[in-house]
Amino acid sequence: MLKKRRLGTVVSTKLDKTVIVAVRTRYSHPLYSKVISRTKRYLVHDSKNISVVGDKISIELTRPQSLNKCWILKKIYK
């Protein structure tokens, strides 16, 4: 089974072992054909606190780490 993966940008590192990642998706409106972008924020587990604000990272879905945190950091693109 394939796991869900997303690419996003780190927007906050204030929590311990957790970063907040903004993932931007673009899609075409079904009726008006205008391209719309949406941003969703995910809580991501970063066990070594190695990412900083502005990093482009890859995240992967995993078992729940806490109530709202079920994504883990896979790779950092500098």
C-alpha positions, 0 to 999 in steps of 0.5 A: 500500500502506498503512503500519502506524501506531500511537499510543503514549506515549514512555517513554524518551529515553535513547538518541541519536535513538531513543525507546522508545514503549509502545503499549497494545492492548485486546482481548476474550478469545475464550472469557471475554469479558474485556477484556485490555490488552497493552503492547508497546514499540517503538524509534522513530527520532527524528532531531531528538530533539524528543520528551520522556517522556510525549508522545503520538505517532504512529509509522509502519512504515518500512525498518529503521534498525538491528537492532531499529529499524524505526519512525519518528516521524510526529507529536507530540500535546501 
